[in-house]
Amino acid sequence: MSDSDDDEVLGEATFEILVRDGQPVIAGSYFMHPPLRQRSAGFDSSVPGRLVVTATNGSRWYVDDIPSTGSATIRLRPLPSEPSEGEQ
């Protein structure tokens, strides 16, 4: 076994959430270091159908239009940061 085997990437870094019947169950990351876990999850009242997940490191992620029935694993996307006052 060579040292180059240690550098092999086994998959794409993702942060995903399992939803069941439209409700968040659990989120976790794959191939990310340090790993992310779900601290909280809730629906965004200003964007219908958007689920926002806060990770253990404080970062915020989202997914739109989650299925209302059945189970699905969905890839989350980083929530764009809001401009601070004075930026536009």
Buried (B, 14 or more C-beta within 10 A) or exposed (E): EEEEEEEEEEEEEBBBBBBEEBEBEEBBBBEEEEEBBBBEBEBEEEEEEBBBBBBBEEBBBBBEEBEEEEEBEBEBEEBEEEEEEEEE
